[in-house]
Amino acid sequence: MGAKTAVAPPKESAGPAPGRARGAGPRRRRDDRKAAWLFLAPALVGFALFYAYPTIRGVYYSLTDYNLLNPPAFTGGDNYSQLIGDDQFWNALKVTGYYVVLNIGSQTVLGLFLATLMHRLTRSVALRAMLLVPWLVPNVTVGLLWMWMLDANLGFVNHILDALGFGTTGFFTSPNWAMPTVAAVNTWAYTGYTALLLYAGMLQVPHHLYESASLDGAGEWRMFTKITLPLLRPVLALVLVVSLIGSFQIFDTIAVTTKGGPVSATRVIYFYIYEQAFTNFHMGYASAVAVVLAVILGVLTAVQMRLLRASRSDLA
């Protein structure tokens, strides 16, 4: 007889994969897009109602002659043609630019100084809370507070200046002092917030870079200019863009303290829009000025972001 052929024992069935029903096909990937749109819906509805719709209506009104009493009458680009030859508009734009330079310059320099002190010397939570207090006070309250303190006759500050022999100064009534005073008031109110943003950016800089620079003999100023500032660029760009937009939108402090005076020295572009709309009832013309302001802000923001390379970081 020949040799017997070995027969391999039958293999046991592995059975269904864990967590999958018998006979089920390959598991499909879950689609979360419906849930995502559901969560986004409240924000999208709010954006459409409070941003997109008013913007479209504003652009439409800018092409009409509208005074709240009569229906809007379409006039095409007449409002924009009038705007080009409007000396008050160009003066308001010039005054606003002057304020922007004063406000952004002072806030950025003081904010960097305070943020650097907190980063290099102390990280007290109490100090950070104190810096944030002026930013939490409403702008109208801030304006009233400083208007009373700087009053030429009854103000506490002028009483001190007079006692020291400097005489009194009409901070809000002098054409030369009015705008620097408004810029100083808003610098006091917003510098703490700016400093905290910059301080948060400084915390992202690796500490070993400062240790290495210190071992190489670098001083505080050299470390600030060669390490802190370059690595702080994305946060600094954010601060400058937010400050630029906020500075162009200055209104509350002007309306409370100077009301655009004296002799148009503080009639910024936002206050000019308000006067045209709610004092002269030129709603269409005011809308045209607002549209031009939005375009200017968009261009300046884009240029600023491009020059500062806000999307890039040297930490990578």
Secondary structure, 3 states (H helix, E strand, C coil): CCCCCCCCCCCCCCCCCCCCCCCCCCCCCCCCHHHHHHHHHHHHHHHHHHHHHHHHHHHHHCCEECCCCCCCEECCCHHHHHHHCCHHHHHHHHHHHHHHHHHHHHHHHHHHHHHHHHHHCCCCHHHHHHHHHHHHCCHHHHHHHHHHHCCCCCCHHHHHHHHCCCCCCCCCCCCCCHHHHHHHHHHHHHHHHHHHHHHHHHCCCCHHHHHHHHHCCCCHHHHHHHHHHHHCHHHHHHHHHHHHHHHHCCCHHHHHHCCCCCCCCCCCHHHHHHHHHHHCCCHHHHHHHHHHHHHHHHHHHHHHHHHHCCCCCCCC
